[in-house]
Amino acid sequence: MIKVSIVILNWNSDNYLKDCLKAICAQSFKDFEVIFVDNGSSNGSLEVKKAYPTFIYVENNLNYGFARGMNIGISHAQGEYVLLLNTDVYLDSNYLEECVKALDCDCTLGCVAGVEYPWKNGKLLQSTYSSGALGIKLHLQLGDMGIVDGYTFGVSGSFPIYRRSTILSVQKMTGSFFDEMFETGWEDTDLRFLLAYMGWHTKCVVTTRAWHIGSASVGAAKRLFDKSKSYQQRIFRNRFYIQYKYIRNIFILWNVFLCVVNFVMPLFLILFYPKSIVPYVKGYMEYRSKRTKLDSIKSQILLLKDNADLVKKYIYKI
């Protein structure tokens, strides 16, 4: 069996693709395959086929979004471990070697990744990302939480490596690895919660790192309110999904806090980001329309609520 399958999801992302692929080929660990999934690109980025003929290429006719695109790529993976790699990531040369070593040494690990550093203006910077407002990014999107040595709630969603048996256990429970209702955005946070509830451990491998552009596939805008209205709508909707699936019936006080935030959010948007009020309302209405569909997986998650204390420990471990 191949040790590592690297699944790359591409959509019109040639700006950083060449360097990303160069870093893959420079890995000290060589027992890997590369599955290149193209989500209906129109900019000629599939020209990489000429430079890398040994890759496995999966060409989708449409842009299916991140969740479904990655699920398609995972279905082609043969490795014991599966690296899900964004095209705007540059891996350290020992990345696969160190992550494989960590997974081989601890069979309870379902997911690992190295420390995330910024890749800006062509330069690989040496400072980690900030924790974000009120530590929300630190706790759920896991900025510099990644430098914590030991088990953690999750790691960067841009270059995680999952154990194959972990992927299979999620697929058996939910029908797919990524929940395709999320499309693009917060699908990695959804998995962080799910893996923790299922009892799989996650670890940051502090002996290796990866540099990440961030938001390369959705334009240069970094802040949510600077992105397109359709992207904002998905993010608002997906945050409601997370609250409903994992928090509402298990973390009561946390849910009350989030409900207050949700109540105040429209006023905040009207005052400071009026163009975002429509995406927020549409995101909420879309979430409400999908509640019945969400209930099927939510009922299974509630059966795992005994692991809620473990989830809480991970989220508040700093």
C-alpha positions in Angstrom: 0.0 0.0 0.0 1.1 3.6 -0.8 1.9 5.4 2.5 0.5 8.8 1.7 -2.0 10.1 -0.9 -1.8 13.8 -1.5 -5.1 15.2 -2.7 -4.9 18.7 -4.3 -8.1 20.5 -5.2 -7.6 23.1 -7.9 -9.8 25.8 -9.2 -8.2 28.6 -11.3 -5.3 28.8 -8.8 -2.2 28.9 -11.0 -0.7 31.9 -9.1 0.8 29.7 -6.5 0.4 26.2 -8.0 3.9 25.9 -9.4 5.6 26.5 -6.1 3.1 24.3 -4.3 3.9 21.4 -6.6 7.6 22.1 -6.4 7.5 21.8 -2.7 5.7 18.4 -3.0 8.4 17.0 -5.2 11.1 18.3 -2.8 9.8 16.1 0.1 12.4 14.0 1.9 9.7 11.3 2.2 9.0 9.7 -1.2 6.4 7.1 -0.7 3.4 9.1 -1.9 1.0 9.6 -4.8 -0.6 12.8 -6.0 -4.2 13.1 -6.9 -4.9 16.4 -8.7 -8.6 17.2 -8.7 -9.7 20.1 -11.0 -13.0 21.8 -10.2 -13.8 23.0 -13.7 -11.0 25.5 -14.1 -11.1 27.8 -17.1 -7.7 29.5 -16.8 -5.4 26.8 -18.2 -4.1 25.6 -14.9 -4.5 22.0 -16.0 -1.4 22.6 -18.1 0.4 21.1 -15.1 -0.4 17.7 -16.7 2.5 18.2 -19.0 5.0 18.9 -16.2 3.7 16.2 -13.9 2.5 13.2 -16.0 2.7 10.7 -13.1 0.0 12.5 -11.1 -3.5 11.0 -11.1 -5.9 13.6 -12.6 -9.6 13.9 -11.9 -11.3 16.6 -14.0 -14.7 17.8 -12.9 -16.9 19.6 -15.4 -18.1 22.1 -12.7 -16.8 23.9 -9.6 -18.4 21.6 -7.0 -16.9 23.6 -4.1 -14.3 22.4 -1.6 -16.3 19.8 0.3 -17.5 17.8 -2.7 -14.4 18.4 -4.7 -12.2 16.9 -1.9 -14.6 14.0 -1.4 -14.2 13.1 -5.0 -10.4 13.3 -4.6 -10.5 11.2 -1.5 -12.4 8.5 -3.3 -9.4 8.0 -5.5 -6.8 7.9 -2.7 -5.1 4.6 -2.0 -2.7 5.7 0.8 -2.6 4.7 4.5 -2.6 8.4 5.2 -4.3 11.2 3.1 -3.0 14.8 2.9 -5.6 17.3 1.8 -3.6 20.1 0.3 -4.7 23.6 -0.8 -2.9 25.0 -3.9 -1.8 28.1 -2.0 0.4 26.1 0.5 4.2 25.6 0.4 5.3 22.6 2.5 8.5 22.3 4.4 10.8 19.6 2.9 10.3 17.4 5.9 6.6 17.8 6.1 5.5 14.3 5.1 8.3 12.7 7.0 7.5 14.3 10.3 3.7 13.9 10.0 4.0 10.2 9.0 6.3 9.6 11.9 3.7 11.1 14.3 0.9 9.0 12.9 2.9 5.8 13.0 3.8 6.4 16.6 0.2 7.0 17.9 -2.7 4.9 16.6 -5.2 7.2 18.4 -4.3 10.1 16.1 -6.9 10.7 13.4 -5.4 13.9 12.1 -2.1 15.8 12.2 -0.6 18.9 10.6 2.5 21.1 11.0 2.5 24.7 12.2 1.0 27.3 9.8 3.1 30.3 8.7 2.2 33.1 6.3 3.3 33.1 2.7 3.2 36.7 1.6 4.4 38.5 -1.6 6.4 35.4 -2.5 8.2 35.3 0.9 8.0 32.5 3.4 7.6 34.4 6.7 8.7 33.2 10.1 5.9 34.5 12.3 2.7 32.6 12.9 -0.8 33.9 12.2 -2.6 36.1 14.8 -5.4 34.6 16.9 -8.1 36.8 15.5 -10.8 38.9 17.3 -11.7 37.7 20.7 -9.6 34.6 20.2 -12.3 33.1 18.0 -9.9 32.2 15.3 -7.5 30.8 17.9 -10.2 28.5 19.3 -12.1 27.4 16.2 -10.1 28.3 13.2 -6.9 27.6 15.1 -4.4 30.4 14.1 -1.4 30.0 16.4 -3.1 27.4 18.5 -1.2 25.1 16.2 2.1 25.7 18.0 0.7 23.9 21.1 2.6 20.6 21.5 0.3 17.7 22.2 -3.4 16.9 21.4 -5.5 19.9 20.3 -9.0 20.6 19.0 -7.8 20.8 15.4 -5.1 21.9 13.0 -5.0 24.0 9.9 -7.6 23.0 7.3 -5.2 23.9 4.5 -2.8 20.9 4.8 -4.1 18.3 7.3 -3.1 14.6 7.0 -5.8 12.1 8.0 -5.5 8.4 8.8 -7.3 6.3 6.3 -9.3 4.5 9.0 -10.4 7.8 10.3 -11.8 8.8 6.9 -13.6 5.5 6.6 -15.1 5.8 10.1 -16.5 9.2 9.3 -17.8 8.0 5.9 -19.5 5.1 7.6 -21.2 7.4 10.1 -22.3 10.3 7.8 -22.1 9.0 4.3 -19.2 11.2 3.2 -16.0 12.6 4.7 -16.8 16.3 4.3 -20.4 17.4 4.7 -21.2 18.7 1.3 -23.9 21.0 2.6 -21.1 23.3 3.7 -19.7 23.6 0.1 -16.8 25.9 0.9 -16.0 27.4 4.3 -16.1 26.0 7.8 -16.2 22.4 6.5 -12.9 21.9 8.2 -14.3 23.2 11.5 -17.2 20.8 11.1 -14.7 17.9 10.8 -12.8 19.1 13.9 -16.0 18.8 16.0 -17.0 15.5 14.5 -13.6 13.9 15.0 -13.4 15.0 18.6 -16.9 13.7 19.3 -16.0 10.4 17.7 -12.9 10.1 20.0 -10.2 10.6 17.4 -7.2 12.7 18.6 -5.6 15.5 16.6 -2.1 16.8 17.0 0.0 19.6 15.7 3.5 18.4 14.7 5.7 21.2 15.8 8.8 19.8 14.1 7.5 20.8 10.7 5.6 23.7 9.1 3.8 24.9 6.0 3.3 28.4 4.6 -0.1 29.4 3.5 -1.3 32.4 1.4 -4.9 32.2 2.6 -8.0 33.1 0.6 -6.2 32.5 -2.7 -9.1 30.7 -4.3 -11.6 33.4 -3.4 -9.6 36.5 -4.4 -7.1 38.6 -2.4 -9.6 39.8 0.1 -8.8 38.5 3.6 -11.7 39.8 5.7 -15.1 38.1 5.4 -16.9 41.4 4.8 -14.5 42.1 1.8 -15.4 38.9 0.0 -18.3 38.4 -2.4 -21.8 38.3 -1.2 -22.2 34.7 -2.2 -19.2 33.7 -0.1 -20.4 35.7 2.9 -23.8 34.0 2.7 -22.1 30.6 2.8 -20.0 31.4 5.8 -22.9 32.9 7.7 -25.0 29.8 6.8 -22.2 27.4 7.8 -21.7 29.0 11.2 -25.4 28.4 11.9 -24.8 24.7 10.8 -22.0 24.3 13.3 -24.1 25.8 16.1 -27.1 23.6 15.4 -25.1 20.4 14.9 -22.6 20.5 17.7 -23.4 23.2 20.3 -27.2 23.8 20.6 -28.2 20.7 22.6 -24.9 19.9 24.3 -23.2 23.2 25.3 -26.2 25.2 26.7 -24.4 28.3 28.0 -22.2 28.5 24.9 -25.4 28.2 22.8 -27.0 31.1 24.7 -24.0 33.3 24.0 -24.1 32.5 20.3 -27.8 33.2 20.2 -27.2 36.6 21.7 -24.5 37.2 19.1 -26.9 36.1 16.3 -29.5 38.5 17.6 -27.1 41.5 17.7 -25.4 40.7 14.5 -27.9 42.3 12.1 -27.7 45.6 14.0 -23.9 45.4 13.9 -23.9 44.8 10.1 -26.4 47.6 9.5 -24.2 50.1 11.3 -20.8 49.0 10.1 -21.2 46.7 7.1 -24.6 47.4 5.5 -23.7 45.5 2.3 -23.4 42.3 4.4 -26.9 42.3 5.9 -28.5 40.7 2.9 -26.0 37.8 2.8 -26.5 37.3 6.5 -30.3 37.1 6.2 -30.1 34.8 3.2 -27.5 32.6 5.0 -29.9 32.3 8.0 -32.9 31.5 5.8 -30.9 28.9 3.9 -29.8 27.3 7.2 -33.5 27.2 8.4 -34.5 25.5 5.1 -31.9 22.7 5.7 -32.8 22.0 9.4 -34.5 18.7 8.5 -31.5 17.5 6.6 -29.2 18.5 9.5 -31.3 16.5 12.0 -30.2 13.1 10.6 -26.5 13.6 11.4 -27.3 15.7 14.5 -29.1 12.7 16.1 -26.0 10.5 15.6 -23.8 13.2 17.2 -26.0 13.4 20.2 -25.3 9.7 20.8 -21.6 10.7 21.2 -22.3 13.5 23.7 -20.2 11.7 26.3 -17.2 13.1 24.5 -18.4 16.7 25.0 -16.0 17.2 27.9 -13.2 16.2 25.6 -14.3 18.7 23.0 -14.5 21.4 25.6 -11.0 20.6 26.9 -9.6 20.8 23.4 -11.2 24.1 22.6 -10.1 25.8 25.8 -6.7 24.3 25.9 -4.1 27.1 25.5 
